[in-house]
């Protein structure tokens, strides 16, 4: 769909099956993918600055996805963040959106809706509109 692996989407989720499913979805869009089992691993990697978009779980051991979103914004890293969760409570959605999340999805999520959200997040990041 994007026709270039020059854009990389980072995936942060402690569940390997979710990381694999998202990796396969993004590969079908011809996007580069970098996966991480924790927020701390992502922050320590070059992908932290290089990724065009971040998809992260909300609830993880250590730093949560919301904490990761706040940390990145506080550091001036304005990467588009899409949050996913098995516990889609309204207060989490409101908090995520108030802090600038591009999307908030309950697991399991609709792949087509996720693709639409990723496309919106990548506009202006080198992806065609």
C-alpha positions as CSV (number, residue, x, y, z in Angstrom):
1,X,0.0,0.0,0.0
2,X,2.8,2.4,0.9
3,X,5.2,0.8,-1.5
4,X,8.3,1.6,0.5
5,X,10.0,0.1,3.5
6,X,11.6,3.5,4.2
7,X,9.0,4.1,6.8
8,X,9.3,2.1,10.0
9,X,6.5,1.5,12.5
10,X,7.7,0.4,16.0
11,X,5.6,-2.1,17.9
12,X,5.9,-2.3,21.7
13,X,3.9,-5.1,23.4
14,X,4.9,-7.7,26.0
15,X,2.8,-10.3,24.2
16,X,4.8,-11.9,21.4
17,X,1.7,-13.1,19.6
18,X,0.4,-9.5,19.3
19,X,3.8,-8.3,18.1
20,X,3.9,-11.0,15.4
21,X,0.3,-10.3,14.3
22,X,1.0,-6.6,14.0
23,X,4.4,-7.3,12.2
24,X,2.5,-9.4,9.6
25,X,-0.2,-6.7,9.1
26,X,2.4,-4.0,8.6
27,X,4.6,-6.1,6.3
28,X,1.5,-6.5,4.1
29,X,1.5,-2.7,3.8
30,X,5.2,-2.8,2.8
31,X,6.2,-0.9,5.9
32,X,9.4,-1.5,7.9
33,X,8.7,-2.9,11.4
34,X,10.7,-2.9,14.6
35,X,9.3,-4.8,17.5
36,X,10.0,-4.6,21.3
37,X,8.8,-6.5,24.3
38,X,9.0,-3.4,26.6
39,X,8.9,0.3,26.5
40,X,12.4,0.3,28.1
41,X,13.8,-1.8,25.2
42,X,12.2,0.6,22.7
43,X,13.6,3.7,24.4
44,X,17.1,2.2,24.4
45,X,17.0,1.5,20.6
46,X,17.7,3.6,17.6
47,X,14.1,3.1,16.5
48,X,13.0,5.4,19.3
49,X,14.1,8.4,17.1
50,X,13.8,6.7,13.7
51,X,10.3,5.2,13.7
52,X,7.6,7.1,11.9
53,X,4.9,5.7,14.1
54,X,4.5,3.8,17.4
55,X,1.9,1.1,18.3
56,X,2.1,0.3,22.0
57,X,0.2,-1.8,24.5
58,X,-1.2,0.2,27.4
59,X,-0.7,-2.4,30.2
60,X,2.8,-3.8,30.3
61,X,5.3,-4.7,33.0
62,X,7.5,-1.7,33.8
63,X,6.6,1.4,31.9
64,X,3.1,1.5,30.6
65,X,2.1,2.6,27.1
66,X,0.6,5.8,28.5
67,X,3.8,6.5,30.4
68,X,5.8,5.8,27.2
69,X,3.6,8.3,25.3
70,X,4.2,10.9,28.0
71,X,7.9,10.3,28.2
72,X,8.3,10.7,24.4
73,X,6.3,13.9,24.3
74,X,8.3,15.3,27.3
75,X,11.5,14.5,25.4
76,X,10.2,16.4,22.4
77,X,9.7,13.2,20.3
78,X,6.4,13.8,18.6
79,X,6.1,10.4,17.1
80,X,2.4,9.5,16.4
81,X,1.3,7.0,19.1
82,X,-1.4,4.4,18.7
83,X,-2.4,2.6,21.9
84,X,-3.9,-0.9,22.1
85,X,-5.3,-2.6,25.2
86,X,-7.2,-5.7,26.4
87,X,-8.8,-3.4,29.0
88,X,-10.4,-0.5,27.0
89,X,-11.7,1.5,29.9
90,X,-13.2,4.9,29.0
91,X,-10.9,6.8,31.4
92,X,-7.8,5.3,29.6
93,X,-9.2,6.2,26.2
94,X,-9.9,9.8,27.4
95,X,-6.4,10.1,28.9
96,X,-4.7,8.7,25.8
97,X,-6.7,11.1,23.5
98,X,-6.1,14.1,25.8
99,X,-2.4,13.4,25.5
100,X,-2.5,13.2,21.8
101,X,-2.8,9.6,20.8
102,X,-3.6,9.0,17.2
103,X,-5.7,5.9,18.0
104,X,-6.9,3.8,20.9
105,X,-7.9,0.2,20.1
106,X,-9.4,-2.7,22.1
107,X,-7.8,-6.1,21.6
108,X,-8.6,-7.8,19.4
109,X,-8.9,-4.9,17.0
110,X,-10.1,-4.7,13.4
111,X,-7.2,-4.8,11.0
112,X,-8.8,-2.4,8.5
113,X,-9.4,0.2,11.2
114,X,-5.8,-0.2,12.4
115,X,-4.5,0.3,8.9
116,X,-6.7,3.4,8.4
117,X,-5.3,4.8,11.7
118,X,-1.7,4.0,10.7
119,X,-2.2,5.7,7.4
120,X,-3.5,8.9,9.1
121,X,-0.6,8.8,11.5
122,X,2.0,8.5,8.7
123,X,0.7,11.4,6.6
124,X,3.4,14.0,6.9
125,X,6.0,11.4,7.8
126,X,6.9,10.7,4.2
127,X,3.8,8.6,3.4
128,X,1.5,9.5,0.5
129,X,-1.8,10.9,1.6
